[in-house]
């Protein structure tokens, strides 16, 4: 035991490696698997479009109300 050194004392600290650029040359996905992925994305996008439409509708209604309150009655527009 007299000649043993601790592991931490012999390790050297190296600087982190520089990032490397990676490019993908080919993706091998079967056609029907790709169709299934696209269908999943389509079905997942439907609720997102509904939520975004509701949010934009509320924003439009609020802004429309503010403009109508500021401007008042617009000539030529009957309500």
ZISUL-V632190 format. One record per run of one state. SS is the DSSP state (helix for helix, strand for strand, loop for the rest). FROM is the first residue (numbers start at 1). TO is the last residue. Records with the same first field share a line. If there is no record, write none. Layout:
SS->FROM-TO, FROM-TO
This chain:
loop->1-6, 11-30, 72-79
helix->7-10, 31-71
